[in-house]
């Protein structure tokens, strides 16, 4: 046999072995996929990619397909669903069906005795963050998806380093994918001053504990253990800054003081100790000195959602909110890619006479998400729902208000990634004055919105829309 023929035969054998290996790996991944508790649409979308395009689907699933990690959940669960004993304040549980659904799905119980202040602009959010950093007396804990290397990010890093030099315990937790360029040398001033910085689940090198798909999308800042900021804003000039900026994303947040802040602090401690491998007791002792003061009458329920929670408290809480609605449902979200249960629940409520209003940006920063949402919004409008498009830029806010009886704020979007993949943080509000304030903010937002103008679907746009909806569970 000639040398060429020999090498050709060897190449054929290697290609054959690779094909067999790839086929066996695909079978294994399909079996694993079927064993996971995914939404049917999500499972079907991954099956299509793995079976019909295995050379693309297999590596994509290995990198982006991970969802519930059993060992991860086992390591973190003990820290999550228990309301700390130091949380004071009377709890009325005024909205029993939703509260019971969330706690039954693995979430925290409601806590009363809080004071809630809404942060309606990026300037307010920035000013409050700076003020709280400067006023902290013993601890500052911050987790964010994005810390940008712009003027806003630099200023916050400078302040955190300054407070660390002054003896304040500073801990900063950054998502490794959201902060690829700012989680290393950019934050070294904080480390040099005695503060601590950790990166959440680095993508490289790959480990058995996670994948590139499992990102920490939570945004929390806790000061002295008893005041916490929550919402959708990242630490970047696109989201917040000292001066008004017409190009800034429209967003929404709040600061809570009292027992609810202690519960949010528990979520941070769980994330921090998972990443840093530090024991929780010393971290908790440094952050929580004494009890949680009763500062108001607001009742809230913190919802931590993600691969570290065995159940689906965020998802089931949203479904319960929608299904309990009697008069009105208001949803504000940058991306609307619901699963079949949420979409069908909204359609049924709209047909039953409930006022269903969805507010999304006219154009978001993700074109595929905009294309994917069209078919869902068409179905909702046909059922009698209302769609409003925000026309003054990028709307990044997330809020749901039901019947003026319960509201949801926090980091989750109304899409399958937030509902089923990311680490997210939300907070249900059960008391009327605070819910009325959230609704007033939505009413003000609506002044900058208009109805959609639907045109006849042309062939290229129709194909793109259908393909995006097919891929929607993977977005």
C-alpha positions in Angstrom: 0.0 0.0 0.0 1.4 3.4 -0.9 2.1 6.0 1.7 -0.8 8.2 0.4 -3.2 5.3 0.5 -2.1 4.4 4.0 -2.6 7.9 5.3 -5.9 8.1 3.5 -7.0 4.9 5.3 -5.9 6.3 8.6 -7.8 9.5 8.0 -10.9 7.6 7.1 -10.6 5.5 10.3 -10.2 8.6 12.4 -13.1 10.4 10.7 -15.2 7.2 11.3 -14.2 7.1 14.9 -15.0 10.7 15.4 -18.4 10.3 13.8 -19.2 7.4 16.2 -17.9 9.3 19.1 -19.9 12.4 18.2 -23.1 10.2 17.7 -22.6 8.6 21.1 -22.0 12.0 22.7 -25.2 13.3 21.1 -27.2 10.4 22.4 -25.8 11.0 25.9 -26.7 14.7 25.7 -30.2 14.0 24.4 -30.7 11.6 27.4 -29.4 14.2 29.8 -31.6 16.9 28.1 -34.7 14.7 28.5 -34.0 14.1 32.2 -33.9 17.8 33.0 -37.0 19.7 34.0 -37.1 22.1 31.1 -39.9 23.9 29.4 -41.1 21.7 26.5 -40.2 24.4 23.9 -36.7 24.7 25.3 -36.2 20.9 25.2 -37.6 20.8 21.6 -35.3 23.6 20.4 -32.2 21.9 21.8 -33.2 18.5 20.4 -33.5 20.0 16.9 -30.1 21.5 17.1 -28.4 18.5 18.6 -30.0 15.9 16.3 -30.0 17.7 13.0 -26.9 19.9 13.4 -24.8 17.8 15.8 -21.5 19.4 14.8 -23.0 22.7 16.0 -25.5 21.6 18.6 -23.2 19.3 20.7 -20.5 22.0 21.4 -23.2 24.6 21.9 -25.0 22.5 24.5 -21.8 21.7 26.3 -21.0 25.4 26.6 -24.4 27.0 26.8 -26.9 24.2 27.7 -26.3 23.8 31.4 -29.2 24.7 33.7 -29.8 23.1 37.0 -26.5 21.7 38.4 -27.2 19.3 41.2 -23.9 19.8 43.0 -24.2 23.5 42.7 -27.7 23.4 44.2 -26.6 21.1 47.0 -23.7 23.5 47.9 -25.8 26.6 48.0 -29.3 25.7 48.9 -28.9 25.7 52.7 -28.1 29.4 52.5 -31.0 30.4 50.4 -34.6 29.7 51.5 -34.3 30.4 55.3 -35.3 33.9 56.5 -32.6 34.9 59.0 -33.6 34.8 62.6 -32.5 38.5 63.1 -35.2 39.7 60.7 -37.8 41.5 62.8 -41.1 43.1 61.7 -44.6 41.8 61.6 -45.6 39.9 58.4 -49.2 40.0 57.3 -48.9 37.9 54.1 -51.7 40.0 52.5 -51.5 38.1 49.2 -51.6 34.5 50.3 -51.8 32.6 47.0 -48.6 34.3 45.5 -46.7 34.3 48.8 -47.5 30.6 49.4 -46.6 29.7 45.8 -43.2 31.3 46.1 -42.3 29.7 49.5 -43.6 26.4 48.4 -41.4 26.5 45.3 -38.2 27.1 47.4 -38.3 30.9 48.0 -38.0 33.0 51.1 -41.0 33.8 53.3 -42.3 37.4 53.3 -41.0 39.9 55.8 -42.5 43.1 57.1 -41.2 46.2 58.8 -39.4 47.6 55.8 -39.1 51.1 54.2 -39.0 51.1 50.4 -37.8 54.0 48.3 -38.0 53.9 44.5 -35.1 55.0 42.3 -36.6 56.2 39.1 -33.6 57.6 37.2 -30.0 56.6 36.6 -29.0 59.9 38.3 -31.0 59.0 41.4 -29.5 55.5 41.5 -26.0 56.7 41.1 -26.4 59.4 43.8 -27.9 56.9 46.2 -25.1 54.3 45.5 -22.4 56.9 46.1 -24.1 58.2 49.2 -24.5 54.8 50.7 -20.9 53.8 50.0 -19.7 56.9 51.7 -22.1 56.5 54.7 -21.4 52.8 55.4 -20.0 52.1 58.9 -18.7 48.6 58.6 -19.6 46.6 55.4 -20.3 47.1 51.7 -21.4 44.1 49.6 -22.0 44.6 45.9 -22.8 42.1 43.1 -23.4 43.2 39.5 -23.5 41.7 36.1 -21.6 44.6 34.4 -19.0 46.9 35.9 -17.9 49.1 33.0 -14.5 50.7 32.6 -16.1 54.1 32.0 -16.4 57.2 34.2 -19.2 55.6 36.3 -17.3 52.4 36.9 -14.0 54.2 37.7 -15.7 56.4 40.2 -17.3 53.5 42.1 -14.0 51.6 42.1 -12.3 54.7 43.5 -14.9 55.0 46.3 -14.8 51.4 47.2 -11.0 51.5 47.4 -11.2 54.6 49.6 -13.7 53.0 52.0 -11.6 49.8 52.1 -8.6 51.9 53.2 -10.7 53.4 55.9 -11.4 50.0 57.4 -14.8 49.2 55.9 -15.2 45.6 54.8 -15.7 45.8 51.0 -16.7 42.8 48.9 -17.3 43.1 45.2 -18.7 40.1 43.2 -18.5 40.4 39.4 -19.9 38.1 36.8 -17.0 36.7 34.7 -18.8 37.0 31.4 -20.5 40.4 32.1 -17.2 41.9 33.3 -14.6 40.3 31.1 -12.3 43.3 31.1 -13.0 44.9 34.4 -12.8 42.0 36.9 -9.0 41.9 37.0 -6.6 44.8 36.9 -9.3 47.4 36.7 -10.4 46.6 40.3 -6.9 46.1 41.7 -7.2 49.4 43.7 -9.9 47.8 45.8 -7.7 44.7 46.4 -4.7 46.8 47.2 -6.7 48.8 49.8 -7.8 45.6 51.6 -11.1 45.0 49.9 -12.0 41.7 48.2 -13.1 41.1 44.6 -14.3 37.8 43.2 -15.3 36.6 39.7 -18.5 34.5 39.4 -18.0 31.2 37.5 -15.2 32.0 35.1 -15.7 30.4 31.7 -12.1 29.4 31.2 -10.9 27.0 32.2 -14.0 24.9 32.0 -15.0 23.2 35.3 -17.6 20.7 36.2 -19.3 23.3 38.4 -20.7 25.5 35.6 -20.8 26.6 32.1 -20.7 29.8 30.0 -24.5 29.8 30.1 -25.0 30.1 33.8 -24.5 33.8 34.5 -25.1 35.8 37.7 -27.5 38.5 36.5 -28.3 39.7 40.0 -27.7 43.3 40.9 -27.6 43.9 44.7 -25.8 46.4 46.9 -26.0 45.9 50.7 -24.8 48.4 53.2 -24.1 47.6 56.8 -26.4 44.6 56.4 -29.6 46.5 56.8 -30.1 48.6 53.6 -30.0 47.2 50.1 -30.4 48.4 46.5 -32.1 46.2 44.0 -33.2 46.6 40.4 -32.0 46.3 36.8 -29.2 48.8 36.6 -25.6 47.7 36.1 -22.7 49.9 37.2 -22.0 51.6 33.9 -22.7 55.0 32.4 -25.4 53.5 30.1 -27.4 52.8 33.3 -26.4 55.4 35.9 -24.2 58.5 36.3 -24.0 61.9 38.0 -25.5 63.9 35.1 -28.5 63.3 32.8 -27.8 61.6 29.6 -30.4 61.4 26.8 -28.9 58.1 25.5 -29.0 56.4 28.9 -31.2 53.3 29.3 -34.5 53.9 31.0 -34.4 51.6 34.1 -36.0 51.1 37.5 -34.8 50.2 41.0 -35.4 50.6 44.7 -33.6 50.7 48.0 -35.1 48.7 50.9 -34.2 49.3 54.5 -35.1 46.8 57.2 -35.5 43.0 57.4 -35.8 42.6 53.6 -32.3 44.0 53.2 -31.0 41.2 55.5 -32.6 38.6 53.3 -31.0 40.1 50.2 -27.8 40.0 52.1 -28.2 36.3 52.6 -28.4 35.9 48.8 -25.1 37.8 48.4 -23.4 35.8 51.1 -24.5 32.5 49.4 -23.1 33.7 46.1 -19.9 35.1 47.7 -19.1 32.0 49.7 -19.8 29.7 46.7 -17.2 31.6 44.7 -14.6 32.4 47.3 -15.0 29.1 49.2 -15.1 31.1 52.5 -17.3 29.9 55.3 -20.5 31.9 55.6 -20.5 32.5 59.4 -17.6 35.1 59.4 -19.0 36.9 56.4 -22.4 37.0 57.9 -21.1 38.2 61.3 -19.2 41.1 59.6 -22.2 42.1 57.6 -25.0 41.7 60.2 -24.1 43.4 63.4 -27.2 43.2 65.6 -30.8 42.8 64.5 -32.7 44.3 61.6 -34.5 47.5 62.6 -38.1 47.9 61.9 -38.1 51.1 59.7 -41.5 51.0 58.0 -44.6 49.0 57.2 -43.7 47.7 53.8 -44.0 43.9 53.4 -41.7 42.3 50.8 -40.7 38.8 49.7 -37.3 38.2 48.2 -37.0 35.7 45.4 -33.7 34.2 44.5 -33.9 32.2 41.3 -31.4 30.2 39.3 -29.5 26.9 39.2 -28.8 27.2 42.9 -32.5 26.8 43.7 -34.1 23.3 43.3 -37.5 24.8 42.6 -38.7 27.6 40.4 -39.9 30.3 42.8 -39.5 33.2 40.4 -41.3 31.5 37.5 -44.1 29.9 39.6 -44.5 33.3 41.4 -45.0 35.1 38.1 -47.5 32.4 36.9 -49.4 32.7 40.2 -49.5 36.5 40.0 -51.0 36.3 36.5 -53.5 33.6 37.3 -54.6 35.4 40.4 -55.3 38.7 38.5 -58.8 39.9 38.5 -58.7 43.4 37.0 -55.3 44.4 35.6 -51.9 43.1 34.6 -49.1 45.5 33.8 -45.7 44.1 32.6 -42.7 46.2 31.8 -39.7 44.3 30.3 -37.0 44.9 27.8 -37.4 41.4 26.2 -40.7 39.5 26.0 -40.0 35.9 25.2 -42.4 34.0 27.5 -42.9 30.2 27.7 -46.2 28.7 26.7 -47.7 28.7 30.2 -47.1 32.4 30.8 -48.3 33.4 27.3 -51.4 31.2 27.5 -52.2 32.6 31.0 -52.0 36.1 29.7 -54.1 35.3 26.7 -56.8 33.7 28.9 -56.8 36.6 31.3 -57.2 39.1 28.4 -60.1 37.1 26.9 -61.7 37.0 30.3 -61.9 40.8 30.4 -58.8 41.5 32.5 -56.8 44.5 31.3 -53.4 43.1 30.2 -50.8 45.8 29.2 -47.3 44.9 28.0 -44.7 47.7 27.7 -41.4 47.0 25.8 -38.9 49.1 24.0 -39.7 49.9 20.4 -36.2 48.8 19.6 -34.1 46.9 22.2 -30.4 46.3 22.1 -31.0 42.7 20.9 -32.4 42.5 17.4 -33.1 38.8 17.6 -35.2 39.3 20.8 -37.2 41.9 19.0 -37.9 39.6 16.1 -38.7 36.7 18.4 -41.2 38.7 20.5 -43.4 39.7 17.5 -45.4 36.5 17.2 -46.0 36.4 21.0 -47.2 40.0 21.0 -49.5 39.4 18.0 -51.1 36.5 19.9 -51.6 38.7 22.9 -53.1 41.5 21.0 -55.5 39.2 19.2 -56.8 38.0 22.6 -57.5 41.6 23.6 -54.2 42.6 25.3 -52.5 45.9 24.9 -49.0 46.5 23.6 -47.2 49.8 24.2 -43.8 50.5 22.6 -41.4 52.8 24.5 -40.1 55.3 21.9 -37.5 57.3 23.8 -34.6 54.9 23.7 -33.7 51.6 25.3 -36.1 50.5 28.0 -34.2 48.2 30.4 -36.7 48.3 33.4 -38.4 45.2 34.8 -41.6 45.4 36.7 -45.0 43.6 37.1 -48.0 45.0 38.9 -51.2 42.9 39.4 -54.5 44.4 40.6 -52.7 47.0 42.7 -52.2 44.2 45.2 -48.8 42.8 44.4 -45.8 44.0 42.4 -42.5 42.5 41.3 -39.2 44.4 40.8 -35.6 43.3 40.4 -33.3 41.9 37.8 -35.3 39.3 35.8 -36.5 39.9 32.3 -39.7 38.2 30.9 -37.7 35.8 28.8 -36.7 32.1 29.2 -33.1 32.9 30.0 -34.1 34.9 33.0 -36.9 32.6 34.0 -35.0 29.3 33.7 -31.2 29.8 33.3 -29.7 32.9 34.9 -29.1 33.6 38.6 -31.7 36.3 39.2 -33.0 38.3 42.1 -36.5 39.7 42.5 -38.6 41.2 45.2 -42.4 41.0 45.6 -44.1 44.0 47.2 -47.4 43.5 49.0 -48.3 46.8 50.6 -50.5 49.4 48.9 -48.6 52.7 49.1 -45.5 51.2 47.6 -47.4 49.4 44.9 -49.2 52.6 44.0 -45.9 54.3 43.6 -44.7 51.6 41.2 -47.9 52.0 39.3 -47.5 55.7 39.1 -44.0 55.3 37.7 -45.5 53.0 35.0 -48.2 55.5 34.2 -45.5 58.1 33.7 -43.5 55.7 31.5 -46.6 55.2 29.3 -46.6 58.9 28.3 -43.5 58.1 26.2 -45.0 55.1 24.6 -47.2 54.4 21.6 -49.1 51.5 20.1 -47.4 49.3 17.6 -48.1 49.7 13.8 -48.3 46.2 12.3 -47.8 45.8 8.6 -48.4 42.8 6.4 -45.6 40.3 6.9 -43.3 40.1 3.8 -41.5 36.9 3.0 -38.0 37.7 4.3 -39.3 39.3 7.5 -41.7 36.5 8.0 -39.0 33.8 7.7 -36.7 35.8 10.1 -39.5 36.1 12.6 -40.4 32.4 12.5 -36.8 31.4 12.8 -36.3 33.6 15.8 -39.4 32.3 17.5 -38.1 28.7 16.9 -34.8 29.7 18.5 -36.5 31.8 21.2 -36.1 29.2 24.0 -32.3 29.4 23.4 -32.0 33.2 23.5 
